């Protein structure tokens, strides 16, 4: 509603957020695997000028987060997680759309990602946002599970959105 703040404000993570984000990654993304996303690794991305660690907050808590690393030609979505109590409320979509828009602004038009082959909900989510499957990577997750590689050209959605950043003659 106009005049009302979004219930999940998006903001860059702070170094102090690294431990809770690592715990969320372990519980929500890396279950059944040796945790690869430590607080130190997340803190590195918080400080890295080519990365964005974005949080969706609710009060003092973190409802969701995403980590994206930007390259010259391709941005890579490393992690995206939303706490179960906050799912199906547009949090993941808001995080991803913010990151896509920042990639587009930076002139990085392709976003790539991998997700666990068995994560049907994530696969459906990305398909709904026009990500296309590029293939499977056997044993990608510590030899235990295959990954599905997906990507999307972020220029496509902007071009099809009415009133989106059109140049005037």
C-alpha positions in Angstrom: 0.0 0.0 0.0 1.3 3.5 -0.8 2.7 5.2 2.3 3.3 1.9 4.1 6.8 0.5 4.4 7.5 -2.9 3.0 7.1 -5.4 5.8 10.6 -6.9 4.9 12.9 -4.0 4.2 15.9 -5.0 2.1 19.3 -3.8 3.1 23.0 -4.8 2.7 24.2 -7.2 5.4 26.7 -6.0 8.0 29.7 -8.0 9.1 27.9 -8.8 12.3 25.2 -10.6 10.3 27.7 -13.2 9.0 27.2 -15.7 11.8 23.3 -15.7 11.7 23.5 -15.9 7.9 25.9 -18.9 8.0 23.5 -20.6 10.5 20.6 -20.0 8.1 22.6 -21.4 5.2 23.5 -24.5 7.1 19.9 -25.1 8.2 18.1 -24.1 5.0 20.5 -24.7 2.1 23.3 -27.0 3.1 21.3 -29.6 5.1 23.0 -33.0 4.8 26.2 -31.4 3.6 29.4 -30.3 5.3 28.8 -26.5 5.7 30.7 -24.6 3.1 29.3 -21.1 3.9 31.0 -20.2 7.2 30.7 -16.8 8.9 34.2 -16.0 7.7 33.2 -16.7 4.0 30.1 -14.7 4.3 31.9 -11.8 6.0 34.4 -11.9 3.1 31.5 -11.4 0.6 30.1 -8.6 2.8 33.4 -6.7 2.4 34.1 -7.7 -1.3 33.3 -4.8 -3.6 32.2 -7.3 -6.3 29.6 -9.0 -4.1 26.4 -8.0 -2.5 25.0 -9.7 0.6 21.4 -8.5 0.8 19.1 -9.1 3.8 15.3 -9.0 4.2 14.7 -7.9 7.8 11.7 -8.1 10.0 12.3 -6.1 13.1 15.6 -7.1 14.5 15.6 -10.5 12.8 16.6 -11.6 9.3 13.8 -13.2 7.4 15.9 -14.0 4.3 19.1 -13.2 2.5 20.9 -13.6 -0.8 24.5 -13.4 -1.9 25.5 -12.4 -5.4 28.9 -11.9 -6.9 29.2 -9.7 -10.0 31.6 -10.3 -12.8 32.0 -8.3 -16.0 29.7 -10.5 -18.1 27.9 -12.7 -15.6 26.7 -12.4 -12.0 26.5 -15.5 -9.9 23.8 -16.0 -7.3 25.6 -18.0 -4.6 22.9 -18.3 -2.0 19.3 -17.4 -1.5 17.3 -18.5 1.6 14.2 -17.5 3.4 13.3 -18.7 6.9 10.3 -21.1 6.8 8.1 -18.7 8.8 8.5 -16.0 6.1 8.1 -18.1 3.0 5.4 -17.5 0.3 5.3 -13.8 1.2 7.4 -12.4 -1.7 10.7 -12.3 0.3 12.7 -14.4 -2.1 11.3 -12.6 -5.1 12.0 -9.2 -3.6 15.6 -10.2 -2.9 16.2 -11.6 -6.3 14.5 -8.7 -8.2 16.7 -6.2 -6.2 19.9 -8.1 -7.2 18.7 -8.5 -10.8 18.1 -4.7 -11.0 21.5 -4.0 -9.6 23.1 -6.3 -12.1 21.3 -4.6 -14.9 22.4 -1.2 -13.7 26.0 -2.4 -13.5 25.8 -3.7 -17.0 26.0 -7.3 -16.1 23.1 -8.9 -18.0 23.4 -12.7 -17.3 22.7 -14.2 -13.9 23.7 -17.8 -13.3 23.1 -20.1 -10.4 23.1 -23.7 -9.3 20.6 -25.4 -7.1 20.3 -28.8 -5.6 18.6 -31.2 -8.0 16.2 -32.4 -5.3 15.0 -28.9 -4.4 11.8 -28.9 -6.5 10.4 -25.7 -4.8 13.5 -23.7 -5.8 13.5 -25.1 -9.3 9.9 -24.1 -9.7 10.6 -20.6 -8.2 13.4 -19.9 -10.6 11.4 -21.2 -13.6 8.6 -18.9 -12.7 11.0 -16.0 -12.8 12.1 -17.0 -16.3 15.4 -18.7 -15.4 16.1 -21.5 -17.8 17.8 -24.8 -17.1 21.2 -25.2 -18.8 22.0 -28.7 -17.6 22.9 -30.9 -14.7 26.2 -31.1 -12.9 26.6 -34.6 -11.4 28.0 -34.7 -7.8 28.3 -30.9 -7.6 27.4 -30.9 -3.9 30.3 -32.7 -2.2 29.7 -35.7 -4.4 26.4 -36.3 -2.8 23.9 -34.6 -5.0 23.8 -33.2 -8.5 23.1 -29.5 -9.3 20.9 -28.0 -11.9 22.5 -25.0 -13.5 20.2 -22.2 -14.5 20.6 -18.7 -16.0 18.6 -15.7 -17.1 19.3 -12.6 -19.2 17.9 -9.8 -17.0 17.3 -7.5 -20.0 14.4 -9.7 -21.2 12.1 -8.9 -18.3 12.8 -5.1 -18.4 12.0 -5.0 -22.1 8.7 -6.7 -21.5 7.7 -4.6 -18.5 5.3 -1.8 -19.5 6.8 1.6 -18.7 10.2 0.1 -17.9 13.0 2.6 -18.5 12.1 3.5 -22.0 14.2 6.1 -23.8 12.3 9.1 -25.1 13.0 10.2 -28.7 
